Amino acid sequence: MVAKAKSAGSKSGDSVGFTSANYIFFIIGILIIALGFVFLKMGSLTIAPILLVLGYCVIIPIAIMYRKNKDVSET
């Protein structure tokens, strides 16, 4: 019988380790990016780039890197 080794950081259900908070941040980022493209189509040259940079460079990376802090006494 061969035992499979589990990595310390992975959970059994989700190999990436995303939680519902990560998905919420990701959806918010996608909506901000879509809103930026809507403003770009309307001709806004001030709001559209701000929304696009905010979505691509701030919200989406937060969605990827966000991790809830665990209680120190649990380890």
PDB file with one MODEL, atoms N, CA, C and O in Angstrom:
MODEL        1
ATOM      1  N   MET A   1       0.837  -1.166   0.000  1.00  0.00           N
ATOM      2  CA  MET A   1       0.000   0.000   0.000  1.00  0.00           C
ATOM      3  C   MET A   1       0.892   1.243   0.000  1.00  0.00           C
ATOM      4  O   MET A   1       1.815   1.359   0.806  1.00  0.00           O
ATOM      5  N   VAL A   2       0.599   2.173  -0.922  1.00  0.00           N
ATOM      6  CA  VAL A   2       1.389   3.394  -1.047  1.00  0.00           C
ATOM      7  C   VAL A   2       0.608   4.537  -0.427  1.00  0.00           C
ATOM      8  O   VAL A   2      -0.544   4.777  -0.790  1.00  0.00           O
ATOM      9  N   ALA A   3       1.225   5.238   0.501  1.00  0.00           N
ATOM     10  CA  ALA A   3       0.579   6.381   1.149  1.00  0.00           C
ATOM     11  C   ALA A   3       0.885   7.643   0.366  1.00  0.00           C
ATOM     12  O   ALA A   3       2.025   7.882  -0.034  1.00  0.00           O
ATOM     13  N   LYS A   4      -0.148   8.449   0.151  1.00  0.00           N
ATOM     14  CA  LYS A   4       0.041   9.712  -0.552  1.00  0.00           C
ATOM     15  C   LYS A   4       0.453  10.781   0.449  1.00  0.00           C
ATOM     16  O   LYS A   4      -0.134  10.898   1.525  1.00  0.00           O
ATOM     17  N   ALA A   5       1.458  11.554   0.087  1.00  0.00           N
ATOM     18  CA  ALA A   5       1.919  12.631   0.960  1.00  0.00           C
ATOM     19  C   ALA A   5       1.136  13.896   0.647  1.00  0.00           C
ATOM     20  O   ALA A   5       0.995  14.283  -0.513  1.00  0.00           O
ATOM     21  N   LYS A   6       0.630  14.535   1.693  1.00  0.00           N
ATOM     22  CA  LYS A   6      -0.076  15.803   1.525  1.00  0.00           C
ATOM     23  C   LYS A   6       0.870  16.931   1.871  1.00  0.00           C
ATOM     24  O   LYS A   6       1.655  16.837   2.814  1.00  0.00           O
ATOM     25  N   SER A   7       0.787  17.993   1.101  1.00  0.00           N
ATOM     26  CA  SER A   7       1.599  19.157   1.441  1.00  0.00           C
ATOM     27  C   SER A   7       0.973  19.866   2.626  1.00  0.00           C
ATOM     28  O   SER A   7      -0.234  19.776   2.848  1.00  0.00           O
ATOM     29  N   ALA A   8       1.789  20.565   3.378  1.00  0.00           N
ATOM     30  CA  ALA A   8       1.336  21.197   4.615  1.00  0.00           C
ATOM     31  C   ALA A   8       0.338  22.321   4.356  1.00  0.00           C
ATOM     32  O   ALA A   8      -0.536  22.559   5.189  1.00  0.00           O
ATOM     33  N   GLY A   9       0.441  23.014   3.231  1.00  0.00           N
ATOM     34  CA  GLY A   9      -0.404  24.174   2.982  1.00  0.00           C
ATOM     35  C   GLY A   9      -1.681  23.886   2.247  1.00  0.00           C
ATOM     36  O   GLY A   9      -2.536  24.768   2.169  1.00  0.00           O
ATOM     37  N   SER A  10      -1.863  22.699   1.701  1.00  0.00           N
ATOM     38  CA  SER A  10      -3.044  22.458   0.890  1.00  0.00           C
ATOM     39  C   SER A  10      -4.170  21.891   1.727  1.00  0.00           C
ATOM     40  O   SER A  10      -3.943  21.168   2.697  1.00  0.00           O
ATOM     41  N   LYS A  11      -5.392  22.232   1.336  1.00  0.00           N
ATOM     42  CA  LYS A  11      -6.579  21.698   1.983  1.00  0.00           C
ATOM     43  C   LYS A  11      -7.124  20.588   1.107  1.00  0.00           C
ATOM     44  O   LYS A  11      -6.802  20.519  -0.080  1.00  0.00           O
ATOM     45  N   SER A  12      -7.917  19.746   1.657  1.00  0.00           N
ATOM     46  CA  SER A  12      -8.373  18.583   0.922  1.00  0.00           C
ATOM     47  C   SER A  12      -9.293  18.924  -0.243  1.00  0.00           C
ATOM     48  O   SER A  12      -9.236  18.250  -1.271  1.00  0.00           O
ATOM     49  N   GLY A  13     -10.147  19.957  -0.119  1.00  0.00           N
ATOM     50  CA  GLY A  13     -11.115  20.259  -1.157  1.00  0.00           C
ATOM     51  C   GLY A  13     -10.605  21.178  -2.247  1.00  0.00           C
ATOM     52  O   GLY A  13     -11.047  21.069  -3.391  1.00  0.00           O
ATOM     53  N   ASP A  14      -9.703  22.067  -1.935  1.00  0.00           N
ATOM     54  CA  ASP A  14      -9.287  23.099  -2.879  1.00  0.00           C
ATOM     55  C   ASP A  14      -7.767  23.120  -2.952  1.00  0.00           C
ATOM     56  O   ASP A  14      -7.102  23.469  -1.977  1.00  0.00           O
ATOM     57  N   SER A  15      -7.221  22.754  -4.088  1.00  0.00           N
ATOM     58  CA  SER A  15      -5.770  22.646  -4.196  1.00  0.00           C
ATOM     59  C   SER A  15      -5.081  24.014  -4.226  1.00  0.00           C
ATOM     60  O   SER A  15      -3.904  24.114  -3.878  1.00  0.00           O
ATOM     61  N   VAL A  16      -5.792  25.062  -4.633  1.00  0.00           N
ATOM     62  CA  VAL A  16      -5.197  26.393  -4.692  1.00  0.00           C
ATOM     63  C   VAL A  16      -5.220  27.047  -3.325  1.00  0.00           C
ATOM     64  O   VAL A  16      -4.333  27.845  -3.022  1.00  0.00           O
ATOM     65  N   GLY A  17      -6.192  26.743  -2.494  1.00  0.00           N
ATOM     66  CA  GLY A  17      -6.295  27.317  -1.174  1.00  0.00           C
ATOM     67  C   GLY A  17      -7.128  28.579  -1.118  1.00  0.00           C
ATOM     68  O   GLY A  17      -7.014  29.346  -0.162  1.00  0.00           O
ATOM     69  N   PHE A  18      -7.965  28.816  -2.120  1.00  0.00           N
ATOM     70  CA  PHE A  18      -8.824  29.992  -2.113  1.00  0.00           C
ATOM     71  C   PHE A  18      -9.987  29.776  -1.157  1.00  0.00           C
ATOM     72  O   PHE A  18     -10.538  28.679  -1.060  1.00  0.00           O
ATOM     73  N   THR A  19     -10.346  30.838  -0.456  1.00  0.00           N
ATOM     74  CA  THR A  19     -11.522  30.813   0.397  1.00  0.00           C
ATOM     75  C   THR A  19     -12.610  31.644  -0.262  1.00  0.00           C
ATOM     76  O   THR A  19     -12.412  32.195  -1.344  1.00  0.00           O
ATOM     77  N   SER A  20     -13.745  31.729   0.388  1.00  0.00           N
ATOM     78  CA  SER A  20     -14.826  32.527  -0.183  1.00  0.00           C
ATOM     79  C   SER A  20     -14.442  34.010  -0.247  1.00  0.00           C
ATOM     80  O   SER A  20     -14.896  34.730  -1.135  1.00  0.00           O
ATOM     81  N   ALA A  21     -13.612  34.462   0.686  1.00  0.00           N
ATOM     82  CA  ALA A  21     -13.162  35.859   0.660  1.00  0.00           C
ATOM     83  C   ALA A  21     -12.319  36.124  -0.586  1.00  0.00           C
ATOM     84  O   ALA A  21     -12.431  37.192  -1.186  1.00  0.00           O
ATOM     85  N   ASN A  22     -11.481  35.175  -0.980  1.00  0.00           N
ATOM     86  CA  ASN A  22     -10.685  35.336  -2.189  1.00  0.00           C
ATOM     87  C   ASN A  22     -11.575  35.469  -3.415  1.00  0.00           C
ATOM     88  O   ASN A  22     -11.331  36.315  -4.276  1.00  0.00           O
ATOM     89  N   TYR A  23     -12.609  34.636  -3.496  1.00  0.00           N
ATOM     90  CA  TYR A  23     -13.510  34.698  -4.634  1.00  0.00           C
ATOM     91  C   TYR A  23     -14.309  36.005  -4.649  1.00  0.00           C
ATOM     92  O   TYR A  23     -14.587  36.544  -5.721  1.00  0.00           O
ATOM     93  N   ILE A  24     -14.678  36.513  -3.483  1.00  0.00           N
ATOM     94  CA  ILE A  24     -15.395  37.787  -3.418  1.00  0.00           C
ATOM     95  C   ILE A  24     -14.504  38.921  -3.910  1.00  0.00           C
ATOM     96  O   ILE A  24     -14.950  39.759  -4.694  1.00  0.00           O
ATOM     97  N   PHE A  25     -13.231  38.959  -3.453  1.00  0.00           N
ATOM     98  CA  PHE A  25     -12.298  39.970  -3.953  1.00  0.00           C
ATOM     99  C   PHE A  25     -12.123  39.856  -5.465  1.00  0.00           C
ATOM    100  O   PHE A  25     -12.062  40.867  -6.165  1.00  0.00           O
ATOM    101  N   PHE A  26     -12.043  38.629  -5.962  1.00  0.00           N
ATOM    102  CA  PHE A  26     -11.850  38.410  -7.401  1.00  0.00           C
ATOM    103  C   PHE A  26     -13.053  38.929  -8.190  1.00  0.00           C
ATOM    104  O   PHE A  26     -12.883  39.572  -9.226  1.00  0.00           O
ATOM    105  N   ILE A  27     -14.256  38.658  -7.711  1.00  0.00           N
ATOM    106  CA  ILE A  27     -15.461  39.130  -8.399  1.00  0.00           C
ATOM    107  C   ILE A  27     -15.536  40.659  -8.364  1.00  0.00           C
ATOM    108  O   ILE A  27     -15.908  41.282  -9.358  1.00  0.00           O
ATOM    109  N   ILE A  28     -15.188  41.260  -7.235  1.00  0.00           N
ATOM    110  CA  ILE A  28     -15.166  42.726  -7.144  1.00  0.00           C
ATOM    111  C   ILE A  28     -14.159  43.301  -8.140  1.00  0.00           C
ATOM    112  O   ILE A  28     -14.438  44.305  -8.795  1.00  0.00           O
ATOM    113  N   GLY A  29     -12.983  42.665  -8.258  1.00  0.00           N
ATOM    114  CA  GLY A  29     -11.978  43.120  -9.217  1.00  0.00           C
ATOM    115  C   GLY A  29     -12.472  43.040 -10.645  1.00  0.00           C
ATOM    116  O   GLY A  29     -12.255  43.960 -11.434  1.00  0.00           O
ATOM    117  N   ILE A  30     -13.139  41.939 -10.986  1.00  0.00           N
ATOM    118  CA  ILE A  30     -13.681  41.778 -12.340  1.00  0.00           C
ATOM    119  C   ILE A  30     -14.746  42.845 -12.621  1.00  0.00           C
ATOM    120  O   ILE A  30     -14.793  43.401 -13.718  1.00  0.00           O
ATOM    121  N   LEU A  31     -15.598  43.130 -11.631  1.00  0.00           N
ATOM    122  CA  LEU A  31     -16.625  44.161 -11.826  1.00  0.00           C
ATOM    123  C   LEU A  31     -16.018  45.545 -11.991  1.00  0.00           C
ATOM    124  O   LEU A  31     -16.500  46.334 -12.805  1.00  0.00           O
ATOM    125  N   ILE A  32     -14.970  45.856 -11.236  1.00  0.00           N
ATOM    126  CA  ILE A  32     -14.301  47.156 -11.374  1.00  0.00           C
ATOM    127  C   ILE A  32     -13.633  47.267 -12.744  1.00  0.00           C
ATOM    128  O   ILE A  32     -13.669  48.329 -13.365  1.00  0.00           O
ATOM    129  N   ILE A  33     -13.031  46.191 -13.213  1.00  0.00           N
ATOM    130  CA  ILE A  33     -12.405  46.196 -14.540  1.00  0.00           C
ATOM    131  C   ILE A  33     -13.464  46.384 -15.623  1.00  0.00           C
ATOM    132  O   ILE A  33     -13.263  47.156 -16.561  1.00  0.00           O
ATOM    133  N   ALA A  34     -14.588  45.682 -15.495  1.00  0.00           N
ATOM    134  CA  ALA A  34     -15.669  45.834 -16.473  1.00  0.00           C
ATOM    135  C   ALA A  34     -16.213  47.258 -16.469  1.00  0.00           C
ATOM    136  O   ALA A  34     -16.500  47.820 -17.526  1.00  0.00           O
ATOM    137  N   LEU A  35     -16.354  47.838 -15.281  1.00  0.00           N
ATOM    138  CA  LEU A  35     -16.814  49.224 -15.183  1.00  0.00           C
ATOM    139  C   LEU A  35     -15.800  50.178 -15.820  1.00  0.00           C
ATOM    140  O   LEU A  35     -16.180  51.170 -16.441  1.00  0.00           O
ATOM    141  N   GLY A  36     -14.518  49.874 -15.663  1.00  0.00           N
ATOM    142  CA  GLY A  36     -13.486  50.681 -16.302  1.00  0.00           C
ATOM    143  C   GLY A  36     -13.586  50.646 -17.816  1.00  0.00           C
ATOM    144  O   GLY A  36     -13.404  51.667 -18.480  1.00  0.00           O
ATOM    145  N   PHE A  37     -13.876  49.465 -18.366  1.00  0.00           N
ATOM    146  CA  PHE A  37     -14.032  49.368 -19.816  1.00  0.00           C
ATOM    147  C   PHE A  37     -15.304  50.070 -20.297  1.00  0.00           C
ATOM    148  O   PHE A  37     -15.334  50.605 -21.405  1.00  0.00           O
ATOM    149  N   VAL A  38     -16.339  50.069 -19.479  1.00  0.00           N
ATOM    150  CA  VAL A  38     -17.560  50.799 -19.835  1.00  0.00           C
ATOM    151  C   VAL A  38     -17.268  52.302 -19.904  1.00  0.00           C
ATOM    152  O   VAL A  38     -17.684  52.980 -20.844  1.00  0.00           O
ATOM    153  N   PHE A  39     -16.548  52.814 -18.898  1.00  0.00           N
ATOM    154  CA  PHE A  39     -16.177  54.231 -18.913  1.00  0.00           C
ATOM    155  C   PHE A  39     -15.239  54.545 -20.078  1.00  0.00           C
ATOM    156  O   PHE A  39     -15.305  55.633 -20.652  1.00  0.00           O
ATOM    157  N   LEU A  40     -14.375  53.606 -20.425  1.00  0.00           N
ATOM    158  CA  LEU A  40     -13.473  53.813 -21.557  1.00  0.00           C
ATOM    159  C   LEU A  40     -14.261  53.902 -22.863  1.00  0.00           C
ATOM    160  O   LEU A  40     -13.939  54.714 -23.731  1.00  0.00           O
ATOM    161  N   LYS A  41     -15.286  53.073 -22.999  1.00  0.00           N
ATOM    162  CA  LYS A  41     -16.122  53.105 -24.197  1.00  0.00           C
ATOM    163  C   LYS A  41     -16.898  54.414 -24.289  1.00  0.00           C
ATOM    164  O   LYS A  41     -17.164  54.909 -25.384  1.00  0.00           O
ATOM    165  N   MET A  42     -17.263  54.977 -23.125  1.00  0.00           N
ATOM    166  CA  MET A  42     -17.993  56.246 -23.119  1.00  0.00           C
ATOM    167  C   MET A  42     -17.077  57.432 -23.383  1.00  0.00           C
ATOM    168  O   MET A  42     -17.566  58.539 -23.611  1.00  0.00           O
ATOM    169  N   GLY A  43     -15.775  57.237 -23.358  1.00  0.00           N
ATOM    170  CA  GLY A  43     -14.853  58.305 -23.688  1.00  0.00           C
ATOM    171  C   GLY A  43     -14.181  58.956 -22.500  1.00  0.00           C
ATOM    172  O   GLY A  43     -13.492  59.963 -22.666  1.00  0.00           O
ATOM    173  N   SER A  44     -14.355  58.422 -21.321  1.00  0.00           N
ATOM    174  CA  SER A  44     -13.723  59.005 -20.138  1.00  0.00           C
ATOM    175  C   SER A  44     -12.244  58.659 -20.116  1.00  0.00           C
ATOM    176  O   SER A  44     -11.868  57.487 -20.101  1.00  0.00           O
ATOM    177  N   LEU A  45     -11.409  59.690 -20.113  1.00  0.00           N
ATOM    178  CA  LEU A  45      -9.967  59.446 -20.081  1.00  0.00           C
ATOM    179  C   LEU A  45      -9.371  59.700 -18.696  1.00  0.00           C
ATOM    180  O   LEU A  45      -8.150  59.717 -18.541  1.00  0.00           O
ATOM    181  N   THR A  46     -10.223  59.898 -17.694  1.00  0.00           N
ATOM    182  CA  THR A  46      -9.712  60.057 -16.330  1.00  0.00           C
ATOM    183  C   THR A  46     -10.175  58.914 -15.421  1.00  0.00           C
ATOM    184  O   THR A  46      -9.361  58.315 -14.717  1.00  0.00           O
ATOM    185  N   ILE A  47     -11.462  58.613 -15.432  1.00  0.00           N
ATOM    186  CA  ILE A  47     -11.992  57.585 -14.539  1.00  0.00           C
ATOM    187  C   ILE A  47     -11.639  56.178 -15.025  1.00  0.00           C
ATOM    188  O   ILE A  47     -11.308  55.309 -14.218  1.00  0.00           O
ATOM    189  N   ALA A  48     -11.708  55.950 -16.328  1.00  0.00           N
ATOM    190  CA  ALA A  48     -11.465  54.619 -16.874  1.00  0.00           C
ATOM    191  C   ALA A  48     -10.070  54.081 -16.540  1.00  0.00           C
ATOM    192  O   ALA A  48      -9.971  52.953 -16.056  1.00  0.00           O
ATOM    193  N   PRO A  49      -8.996  54.827 -16.772  1.00  0.00           N
ATOM    194  CA  PRO A  49      -7.678  54.280 -16.424  1.00  0.00           C
ATOM    195  C   PRO A  49      -7.499  54.045 -14.929  1.00  0.00           C
ATOM    196  O   PRO A  49      -6.819  53.105 -14.517  1.00  0.00           O
ATOM    197  N   ILE A  50      -8.117  54.910 -14.116  1.00  0.00           N
ATOM    198  CA  ILE A  50      -8.015  54.722 -12.668  1.00  0.00           C
ATOM    199  C   ILE A  50      -8.688  53.413 -12.261  1.00  0.00           C
ATOM    200  O   ILE A  50      -8.129  52.646 -11.477  1.00  0.00           O
ATOM    201  N   LEU A  51      -9.879  53.155 -12.788  1.00  0.00           N
ATOM    202  CA  LEU A  51     -10.584  51.913 -12.460  1.00  0.00           C
ATOM    203  C   LEU A  51      -9.845  50.688 -12.981  1.00  0.00           C
ATOM    204  O   LEU A  51      -9.780  49.665 -12.300  1.00  0.00           O
ATOM    205  N   LEU A  52      -9.291  50.784 -14.178  1.00  0.00           N
ATOM    206  CA  LEU A  52      -8.579  49.645 -14.745  1.00  0.00           C
ATOM    207  C   LEU A  52      -7.308  49.328 -13.964  1.00  0.00           C
ATOM    208  O   LEU A  52      -7.017  48.160 -13.703  1.00  0.00           O
ATOM    209  N   VAL A  53      -6.559  50.343 -13.593  1.00  0.00           N
ATOM    210  CA  VAL A  53      -5.340  50.108 -12.799  1.00  0.00           C
ATOM    211  C   VAL A  53      -5.711  49.582 -11.423  1.00  0.00           C
ATOM    212  O   VAL A  53      -5.053  48.682 -10.901  1.00  0.00           O
ATOM    213  N   LEU A  54      -6.765  50.139 -10.832  1.00  0.00           N
ATOM    214  CA  LEU A  54      -7.218  49.658  -9.530  1.00  0.00           C
ATOM    215  C   LEU A  54      -7.623  48.185  -9.595  1.00  0.00           C
ATOM    216  O   LEU A  54      -7.290  47.402  -8.706  1.00  0.00           O
ATOM    217  N   GLY A  55      -8.333  47.821 -10.638  1.00  0.00           N
ATOM    218  CA  GLY A  55      -8.770  46.433 -10.772  1.00  0.00           C
ATOM    219  C   GLY A  55      -7.628  45.477 -11.041  1.00  0.00           C
ATOM    220  O   GLY A  55      -7.491  44.456 -10.367  1.00  0.00           O
ATOM    221  N   TYR A  56      -6.795  45.812 -12.039  1.00  0.00           N
ATOM    222  CA  TYR A  56      -5.713  44.899 -12.444  1.00  0.00           C
ATOM    223  C   TYR A  56      -4.539  44.880 -11.465  1.00  0.00           C
ATOM    224  O   TYR A  56      -3.957  43.820 -11.233  1.00  0.00           O
ATOM    225  N   CYS A  57      -4.186  46.009 -10.896  1.00  0.00           N
ATOM    226  CA  CYS A  57      -2.953  46.090 -10.102  1.00  0.00           C
ATOM    227  C   CYS A  57      -3.169  46.071  -8.595  1.00  0.00           C
ATOM    228  O   CYS A  57      -2.211  45.915  -7.839  1.00  0.00           O
ATOM    229  N   VAL A  58      -4.418  46.226  -8.143  1.00  0.00           N
ATOM    230  CA  VAL A  58      -4.658  46.234  -6.701  1.00  0.00           C
ATOM    231  C   VAL A  58      -5.611  45.114  -6.291  1.00  0.00           C
ATOM    232  O   VAL A  58      -5.242  44.254  -5.491  1.00  0.00           O
ATOM    233  N   ILE A  59      -6.822  45.113  -6.824  1.00  0.00           N
ATOM    234  CA  ILE A  59      -7.856  44.201  -6.350  1.00  0.00           C
ATOM    235  C   ILE A  59      -7.558  42.744  -6.726  1.00  0.00           C
ATOM    236  O   ILE A  59      -7.658  41.861  -5.874  1.00  0.00           O
ATOM    237  N   ILE A  60      -7.197  42.482  -7.975  1.00  0.00           N
ATOM    238  CA  ILE A  60      -6.916  41.099  -8.390  1.00  0.00           C
ATOM    239  C   ILE A  60      -5.709  40.523  -7.637  1.00  0.00           C
ATOM    240  O   ILE A  60      -5.790  39.383  -7.181  1.00  0.00           O
ATOM    241  N   PRO A  61      -4.590  41.255  -7.482  1.00  0.00           N
ATOM    242  CA  PRO A  61      -3.505  40.701  -6.658  1.00  0.00           C
ATOM    243  C   PRO A  61      -3.902  40.468  -5.200  1.00  0.00           C
ATOM    244  O   PRO A  61      -3.444  39.508  -4.582  1.00  0.00           O
ATOM    245  N   ILE A  62      -4.750  41.340  -4.645  1.00  0.00           N
ATOM    246  CA  ILE A  62      -5.236  41.105  -3.289  1.00  0.00           C
ATOM    247  C   ILE A  62      -6.050  39.814  -3.247  1.00  0.00           C
ATOM    248  O   ILE A  62      -5.940  39.036  -2.299  1.00  0.00           O
ATOM    249  N   ALA A  63      -6.861  39.590  -4.269  1.00  0.00           N
ATOM    250  CA  ALA A  63      -7.664  38.368  -4.316  1.00  0.00           C
ATOM    251  C   ALA A  63      -6.786  37.117  -4.377  1.00  0.00           C
ATOM    252  O   ALA A  63      -7.149  36.079  -3.825  1.00  0.00           O
ATOM    253  N   ILE A  64      -5.653  37.210  -5.035  1.00  0.00           N
ATOM    254  CA  ILE A  64      -4.762  36.058  -5.145  1.00  0.00           C
ATOM    255  C   ILE A  64      -3.967  35.844  -3.857  1.00  0.00           C
ATOM    256  O   ILE A  64      -3.774  34.705  -3.432  1.00  0.00           O
ATOM    257  N   MET A  65      -3.508  36.923  -3.240  1.00  0.00           N
ATOM    258  CA  MET A  65      -2.596  36.796  -2.098  1.00  0.00           C
ATOM    259  C   MET A  65      -3.279  36.810  -0.737  1.00  0.00           C
ATOM    260  O   MET A  65      -2.629  36.502   0.263  1.00  0.00           O
ATOM    261  N   TYR A  66      -4.561  37.154  -0.657  1.00  0.00           N
ATOM    262  CA  TYR A  66      -5.234  37.294   0.629  1.00  0.00           C
ATOM    263  C   TYR A  66      -5.300  35.959   1.360  1.00  0.00           C
ATOM    264  O   TYR A  66      -5.659  34.931   0.785  1.00  0.00           O
ATOM    265  N   ARG A  67      -4.949  36.000   2.628  1.00  0.00           N
ATOM    266  CA  ARG A  67      -5.045  34.836   3.484  1.00  0.00           C
ATOM    267  C   ARG A  67      -5.499  35.275   4.859  1.00  0.00           C
ATOM    268  O   ARG A  67      -4.977  36.247   5.406  1.00  0.00           O
ATOM    269  N   LYS A  68      -6.453  34.579   5.417  1.00  0.00           N
ATOM    270  CA  LYS A  68      -6.940  34.920   6.742  1.00  0.00           C
ATOM    271  C   LYS A  68      -5.897  34.554   7.779  1.00  0.00           C
ATOM    272  O   LYS A  68      -5.273  33.496   7.694  1.00  0.00           O
ATOM    273  N   ASN A  69      -5.707  35.430   8.760  1.00  0.00           N
ATOM    274  CA  ASN A  69      -4.764  35.137   9.834  1.00  0.00           C
ATOM    275  C   ASN A  69      -5.338  34.062  10.735  1.00  0.00           C
ATOM    276  O   ASN A  69      -6.506  34.120  11.119  1.00  0.00           O
ATOM    277  N   LYS A  70      -4.524  33.091  11.067  1.00  0.00           N
ATOM    278  CA  LYS A  70      -4.931  32.018  11.982  1.00  0.00           C
ATOM    279  C   LYS A  70      -4.449  32.357  13.373  1.00  0.00           C
ATOM    280  O   LYS A  70      -3.484  33.102  13.545  1.00  0.00           O
ATOM    281  N   ASP A  71      -5.119  31.813  14.352  1.00  0.00           N
ATOM    282  CA  ASP A  71      -4.722  32.016  15.737  1.00  0.00           C
ATOM    283  C   ASP A  71      -3.374  31.333  15.976  1.00  0.00           C
ATOM    284  O   ASP A  71      -3.175  30.193  15.557  1.00  0.00           O
ATOM    285  N   VAL A  72      -2.459  32.018  16.642  1.00  0.00           N
ATOM    286  CA  VAL A  72      -1.108  31.511  16.857  1.00  0.00           C
ATOM    287  C   VAL A  72      -1.128  30.271  17.752  1.00  0.00           C
ATOM    288  O   VAL A  72      -0.269  29.400  17.615  1.00  0.00           O
ATOM    289  N   SER A  73      -2.080  30.182  18.652  1.00  0.00           N
ATOM    290  CA  SER A  73      -2.115  29.057  19.591  1.00  0.00           C
ATOM    291  C   SER A  73      -2.533  27.749  18.930  1.00  0.00           C
ATOM    292  O   SER A  73      -2.370  26.688  19.532  1.00  0.00           O
ATOM    293  N   GLU A  74      -3.079  27.793  17.685  1.00  0.00           N
ATOM    294  CA  GLU A  74      -3.495  26.580  16.995  1.00  0.00           C
ATOM    295  C   GLU A  74      -2.332  25.758  16.481  1.00  0.00           C
ATOM    296  O   GLU A  74      -2.508  24.564  16.241  1.00  0.00           O
ATOM    297  N   THR A  75      -1.169  26.323  16.303  1.00  0.00           N
ATOM    298  CA  THR A  75      -0.040  25.593  15.732  1.00  0.00           C
ATOM    299  C   THR A  75       0.635  24.783  16.711  1.00  0.00           C
ATOM    300  O   THR A  75       1.609  24.106  16.385  1.00  0.00           O
TER     301      THR A  75
ENDMDL
END
